[in-house]
Amino acid sequence: MEGLYFWDDFGIPTRFNSLISDQWNPTTDSLPSQGRRMDAKDLQYFKDVLSGMLDDILRKSEETIEDMTESGEVYADPADRATAESDRAFTLRLRDRERKLIKKIQKAINRIDDGDFGVCVECGEDISIPRLKARPMTTLCINCKSKQEEDEAVRGD
């Protein structure tokens, strides 16, 4: 599976087909760590991807609100009602996770505007293009993220 993916409501990876520009595709040949800083075209690519992710999340949240306000279903069977409530709770948990993701996406867009995008907040090194493609809202390079995860595993977080 190549490209940029997000996980839909059912945990299925889905490609951002409409968001990925065919005109430019960052590759491992254009790693900032190899002396190449991201230029305006690179930053615009990531801004477009992040904006598309944000639009998609907001669209899905609006659909969820519409679905929940329109459904005035009455269930004769308590098991059916329990299933519907479980589905509703699951959907709300997903939207809550996406609400937290919205903040991260907005911060990443602000970092692009401020000129800080793609720089690790821990060590100050450039974050690799493949890492940014996988998680464009990241603030840590792969080495710092790996260290953070190891520390969390030791602490049991």
N, C-alpha and C positions, 0 to 999 in steps of 0.2 A: 504494500500500500504506500504509494508515493504521494507526496503533497501534504497539504495542511488539512487536518481533520478535527472535528469536534465530536463529542459523544451526545447522541440524541436522548430523548426521554427514556428509551429502553436500553441504553448502554451500547448502542450500535454506532460504530465509527462512521461519520458522514463527512464527505469531502465538501469543502467550501468552493464548489465549482464556480459559482457566480462571483466569488471574491478574488480568485487567483488570476492575476493578469498574465495573459499569454505573451505579452511584450517583454516581460522581465521576470527572471526566475533566479533568485540568488542560489549560488552553488557553493560547494566546498572550496572551489577555486577562488572565491572572493571572500575568504575569511579575513576579518579585520586583524586577526592576530598575525597575519602574514604581511602586515604593513599597509594594508588597504583600509582606509577609513570609509565608513558609509557616506555616500554622497546624497544629494537631494532626491535622486531617483530611488535609491534604496530606502530612504526614510519614508518617502511617499508610498512605496509598496507596503511597508509595515503599517503605516497609518491607514491605508485603504483596508488592509486585512483586519486590523483592530476595529475600525469603524463598521465594517461588515459584520464582525462578530457581535458588536454592540447592538446594531440594528436587528440582527437575528434574535438575540436574547429578548430585546424589548418587544418584538413582534410576537414571540412565543408567550411572553407574559401577558400581553393584551388578549391573546387568544384564550389563555387560561382564565382570565377574569371574565371574559364573555361566556365561556363554557360553564363556569361555576354560577354565574348570575342567571343564566338562561335555564339551567337544569332545575326544574321543579318536579322532578320525578318522585313518585310515591311507590314504595316497595311493599308488596304484600308479604314477602318472605323476609324474615330477619337476616338470613344468610346473604341474600342479594343486597340488602342494605349495608351489611358489614363489608361486603366486597367493594361496594361503591365508596364507602367511607375510607377503606384502606387505599383504594386507588387515588382518592382525593388527597389523602395525607401524603402519599408518595409523590404526587405531582407538586404539592406545596413544598415538600422538602427539596425537590429539584429546583423549583423557582427560588427558594431561599439560597441555595448554593449559587445559582446564577446571579442573584442580587449581590452576593459577595464578589463574584467574578466581574460584575459591572464596575465596581470600584477599582479593581486592579486594571481593567482595560482603560478606564478613564485616566488613571495615573500614568499608564504607559503612553497614552496619547499626549498627556501633558509633558512627559519626559522627551518625547519627540519634539514638541514645540520649544522646550527649554534647551534642547541640544544635549541632554543627558542619556538619551536612549541608547541601549546596547552596551552600557558600561556597568560592570559589576559594582554593586554598592558595598561589598565587603573588601575586595582587593583592588578595585579600580582598573582592572584589566578589561579589555574588550570581550564581550560575549560573542561566541561564534555564531555565524549565520545559521548553521543547521539547528543550533539550540533555539535561536530566535524564531526560526520557521516552525519548530515544534511547539514552542510556547512563547508567543510574541510579547506577552506581558511579564515575562520573567525579569527579575532584578539581580539574579545571581548567575555567575558563570558555572559551567558544569563542575569544576573543581570545588568551588565554594558550596554548591548545592550538595554535592556528594559528601563533603565534610559535615554539613549541617544534618544530613540524613543519618550519617554514622553517629553523630553526637546524640541525636534523638533516639536512635536504637539503643545506645548505651544507657541513656536516662530512662528509656521505656515510655517515651512520649507517644 
